[in-house]
Amino acid sequence: MQDGRIANSQEVQLELGVTKWLEFSFFQGLRPREEIGGTEIGLLQRGPQLLSAGVINWSSRGGGAAPVLEYGYYGAADHFVVGAIHSSRRTEGIFGYAHQLTPRLQFSADYQSGPGNSTTLGFTYNFTSDLQLNPAVYFTNTRPHRALGYVVLTWNLPAWK
């Protein structure tokens, strides 16, 4: 569930990792009804480094899909991501950081440039390896600046190993 000014206020998400380097995602919006799809391919995976490309935000309500390119460095406790997304005839920057505070608790912050986007601060708490809670606050880039709430409960169901 999230503030309706972020995206669909209520939705269900399915992500499927087909291989180590290929992932598909599908979001089913409940109010309003909307289907959103995406795919991401791992182009380079060496140690803690990952370079990926994909297309996200294919929406049943119109608008084009957004190509994205990201580089990530995933250290033991600190994770960094930098990238770009092309959306609404603009190329926007993506920056992210996460720090593992305890084995169960992680702090994260990210930013996407451009109007209508936000800086996000949040936490992920792992009840188990398959059940996580992620509350966050989005701070909008455009005036008037707003703080918008977001919470996701994730339940991972391995389809195969």
JOWOZI-V752276 format. One record per residue. N is the residue number from 1. RES is the residue in three letters. SS is DSSP state (a for helix, b for strand, c for the rest). PSI is psi in whole degrees, 0 to 359 (NA if undefined). D_LAST is the distance of its C-alpha to the last C-alpha in Angstrom with 1 decimal. Layout:
n=N res=RES ss=SS psi=PSI d_last=D_LAST
n=N res=RES ss=SS psi=PSI d_last=D_LAST
This chain:
n=1 res=MET ss=c psi=143 d_last=29.6
n=2 res=GLN ss=b psi=162 d_last=31.8
n=3 res=ASP ss=c psi=137 d_last=35.4
n=4 res=GLY ss=c psi=343 d_last=36.2
n=5 res=ARG ss=c psi=348 d_last=37.7
n=6 res=ILE ss=c psi=307 d_last=34.2
n=7 res=ALA ss=c psi=201 d_last=32.6
n=8 res=ASN ss=c psi=128 d_last=32.0
n=9 res=SER ss=c psi=335 d_last=32.8
n=10 res=GLN ss=c psi=125 d_last=30.2
n=11 res=GLU ss=b psi=160 d_last=26.9
n=12 res=VAL ss=b psi=138 d_last=23.4
n=13 res=GLN ss=b psi=141 d_last=20.7
n=14 res=LEU ss=b psi=127 d_last=17.4
n=15 res=GLU ss=b psi=136 d_last=15.2
n=16 res=LEU ss=b psi=113 d_last=12.4
n=17 res=GLY ss=b psi=104 d_last=10.7
n=18 res=VAL ss=b psi=317 d_last=10.5
n=19 res=THR ss=b psi=184 d_last=10.2
n=20 res=LYS ss=c psi=338 d_last=11.1
n=21 res=TRP ss=c psi=6 d_last=14.5
n=22 res=LEU ss=b psi=127 d_last=14.8
n=23 res=GLU ss=b psi=142 d_last=14.8
n=24 res=PHE ss=b psi=147 d_last=16.8
n=25 res=SER ss=b psi=150 d_last=18.6
n=26 res=PHE ss=b psi=129 d_last=20.9
n=27 res=PHE ss=b psi=131 d_last=23.5
n=28 res=GLN ss=b psi=107 d_last=25.6
n=29 res=GLY ss=b psi=138 d_last=28.9
n=30 res=LEU ss=c psi=318 d_last=30.8
n=31 res=ARG ss=c psi=103 d_last=34.2
n=32 res=PRO ss=c psi=163 d_last=35.1
n=33 res=ARG ss=c psi=125 d_last=32.8
n=34 res=GLU ss=b psi=141 d_last=31.0
n=35 res=GLU ss=b psi=134 d_last=27.8
n=36 res=ILE ss=b psi=134 d_last=26.4
n=37 res=GLY ss=b psi=164 d_last=23.8
n=38 res=GLY ss=b psi=165 d_last=22.5
n=39 res=THR ss=b psi=149 d_last=20.3
n=40 res=GLU ss=b psi=139 d_last=19.7
n=41 res=ILE ss=b psi=130 d_last=19.1
n=42 res=GLY ss=b psi=111 d_last=18.7
n=43 res=LEU ss=b psi=326 d_last=21.7
n=44 res=LEU ss=b psi=128 d_last=21.8
n=45 res=GLN ss=b psi=103 d_last=19.5
n=46 res=ARG ss=b psi=111 d_last=21.5
n=47 res=GLY ss=c psi=233 d_last=21.1
n=48 res=PRO ss=c psi=3 d_last=21.8
n=49 res=GLN ss=b psi=143 d_last=23.0
n=50 res=LEU ss=b psi=130 d_last=21.4
n=51 res=LEU ss=b psi=125 d_last=23.4
n=52 res=SER ss=b psi=155 d_last=22.2
n=53 res=ALA ss=b psi=152 d_last=24.1
n=54 res=GLY ss=b psi=186 d_last=23.8
n=55 res=VAL ss=b psi=127 d_last=25.7
n=56 res=ILE ss=b psi=169 d_last=25.7
n=57 res=ASN ss=b psi=33 d_last=28.0
n=58 res=TRP ss=b psi=111 d_last=28.4
n=59 res=SER ss=b psi=142 d_last=30.4
n=60 res=SER ss=c psi=349 d_last=31.8
n=61 res=ARG ss=c psi=11 d_last=34.9
n=62 res=GLY ss=c psi=180 d_last=35.8
n=63 res=GLY ss=c psi=149 d_last=35.8
n=64 res=GLY ss=c psi=160 d_last=34.0
n=65 res=ALA ss=c psi=153 d_last=30.5
n=66 res=ALA ss=b psi=115 d_last=30.5
n=67 res=PRO ss=b psi=143 d_last=29.3
n=68 res=VAL ss=b psi=144 d_last=27.9
n=69 res=LEU ss=b psi=128 d_last=27.5
n=70 res=GLU ss=b psi=144 d_last=26.2
n=71 res=TYR ss=b psi=133 d_last=26.1
n=72 res=GLY ss=b psi=145 d_last=24.4
n=73 res=TYR ss=b psi=115 d_last=24.9
n=74 res=TYR ss=b psi=88 d_last=22.6
n=75 res=GLY ss=c psi=181 d_last=24.4
n=76 res=ALA ss=c psi=314 d_last=23.7
n=77 res=ALA ss=c psi=337 d_last=25.6
n=78 res=ASP ss=b psi=136 d_last=26.9
n=79 res=HIS ss=b psi=134 d_last=25.2
n=80 res=PHE ss=b psi=140 d_last=27.4
n=81 res=VAL ss=b psi=138 d_last=27.0
n=82 res=VAL ss=b psi=144 d_last=29.8
n=83 res=GLY ss=b psi=190 d_last=29.9
n=84 res=ALA ss=b psi=148 d_last=31.8
n=85 res=ILE ss=b psi=141 d_last=31.5
n=86 res=HIS ss=b psi=113 d_last=34.0
n=87 res=SER ss=b psi=139 d_last=35.0
n=88 res=SER ss=c psi=46 d_last=38.3
n=89 res=ARG ss=c psi=21 d_last=40.0
n=90 res=ARG ss=b psi=149 d_last=39.3
n=91 res=THR ss=b psi=127 d_last=37.0
n=92 res=GLU ss=b psi=148 d_last=36.0
n=93 res=GLY ss=b psi=149 d_last=34.7
n=94 res=ILE ss=b psi=129 d_last=31.5
n=95 res=PHE ss=b psi=137 d_last=31.4
n=96 res=GLY ss=b psi=153 d_last=29.0
n=97 res=TYR ss=b psi=141 d_last=28.8
n=98 res=ALA ss=b psi=144 d_last=26.7
n=99 res=HIS ss=b psi=128 d_last=27.5
n=100 res=GLN ss=b psi=107 d_last=25.6
n=101 res=LEU ss=c psi=317 d_last=28.4
n=102 res=THR ss=c psi=173 d_last=26.7
n=103 res=PRO ss=c psi=336 d_last=23.2
n=104 res=ARG ss=c psi=345 d_last=23.1
n=105 res=LEU ss=b psi=128 d_last=25.5
n=106 res=GLN ss=b psi=135 d_last=25.4
n=107 res=PHE ss=b psi=142 d_last=28.4
n=108 res=SER ss=b psi=151 d_last=28.1
n=109 res=ALA ss=b psi=139 d_last=30.8
n=110 res=ASP ss=b psi=165 d_last=30.8
n=111 res=TYR ss=b psi=136 d_last=33.4
n=112 res=GLN ss=b psi=125 d_last=33.8
n=113 res=SER ss=c psi=169 d_last=37.3
n=114 res=GLY ss=c psi=156 d_last=39.4
n=115 res=PRO ss=c psi=146 d_last=41.1
n=116 res=GLY ss=c psi=358 d_last=39.0
n=117 res=ASN ss=c psi=185 d_last=36.4
n=118 res=SER ss=b psi=167 d_last=36.0
n=119 res=THR ss=b psi=134 d_last=35.4
n=120 res=THR ss=b psi=135 d_last=32.7
n=121 res=LEU ss=b psi=133 d_last=32.5
n=122 res=GLY ss=b psi=182 d_last=30.0
n=123 res=PHE ss=b psi=154 d_last=27.8
n=124 res=THR ss=b psi=125 d_last=24.3
n=125 res=TYR ss=b psi=125 d_last=24.1
n=126 res=ASN ss=b psi=106 d_last=20.8
n=127 res=PHE ss=b psi=316 d_last=21.6
n=128 res=THR ss=b psi=179 d_last=18.1
n=129 res=SER ss=c psi=343 d_last=15.0
n=130 res=ASP ss=c psi=356 d_last=14.2
n=131 res=LEU ss=b psi=116 d_last=17.9
n=132 res=GLN ss=b psi=153 d_last=20.1
n=133 res=LEU ss=b psi=132 d_last=23.7
n=134 res=ASN ss=b psi=92 d_last=25.2
n=135 res=PRO ss=b psi=146 d_last=29.0
n=136 res=ALA ss=b psi=164 d_last=30.8
n=137 res=VAL ss=b psi=129 d_last=34.2
n=138 res=TYR ss=b psi=131 d_last=34.9
n=139 res=PHE ss=b psi=112 d_last=38.3
n=140 res=THR ss=b psi=147 d_last=39.5
n=141 res=ASN ss=c psi=328 d_last=41.0
n=142 res=THR ss=c psi=155 d_last=43.9
n=143 res=ARG ss=c psi=144 d_last=46.9
n=144 res=PRO ss=c psi=135 d_last=47.4
n=145 res=HIS ss=c psi=136 d_last=44.5
n=146 res=ARG ss=c psi=152 d_last=42.5
n=147 res=ALA ss=b psi=121 d_last=39.9
n=148 res=LEU ss=b psi=134 d_last=37.2
n=149 res=GLY ss=b psi=155 d_last=34.8
n=150 res=TYR ss=b psi=136 d_last=31.0
n=151 res=VAL ss=b psi=134 d_last=28.5
n=152 res=VAL ss=b psi=133 d_last=24.8
n=153 res=LEU ss=b psi=122 d_last=22.7
n=154 res=THR ss=b psi=130 d_last=19.0
n=155 res=TRP ss=b psi=114 d_last=16.5
n=156 res=ASN ss=c psi=129 d_last=12.8
n=157 res=LEU ss=c psi=101 d_last=10.8
n=158 res=PRO ss=c psi=124 d_last=7.0
n=159 res=ALA ss=c psi=326 d_last=7.1
n=160 res=TRP ss=c psi=164 d_last=3.8
n=161 res=LYS ss=c psi=NA d_last=0.0
